[in-house]
Amino acid sequence: MKSEMNYVYLLRCADGSLYCGWTTDLKTRLAAHNSGRGAKYTRSRLPAALAYSEAYEDRREALSREWHIKRMSHAEKEEMIRKADQDRTGSIQPEI
């Protein structure tokens, strides 16, 4: 039996702020946030859009990564999102 994936994610809220969380189902969790049933933080900052995510097989790894991301500055989170977007589009080579 395949184990469930665990996701750490960043949402970009309507006010430009970023919210970090973890889930086993990104699509359902995003829908919950945008319906007002998500975190208290996002309820007054809707709509929220998925800005970044990472997948982990191990729940503890995902929770640890969430903890670390939550301690990053806003600028560090924005840079992480920017680099992931560039890697996806191939517009700039990743730094080594």
HULIN-V139023 format. One record per helix or strand of 3 or more residues. SS is the DSSP state (H for helix, E for strand). FROM is the first residue (numbers start at 1). LEN is the number of residues. If there is no record, write none. Layout:
ss->SS from->FROM len->LEN
ss->SS from->FROM len->LEN
This chain:
ss->E from->6 len->8
ss->E from->18 len->6
ss->H from->26 len->9
ss->H from->40 len->4
ss->E from->48 len->9
ss->H from->59 len->12
ss->H from->74 len->16
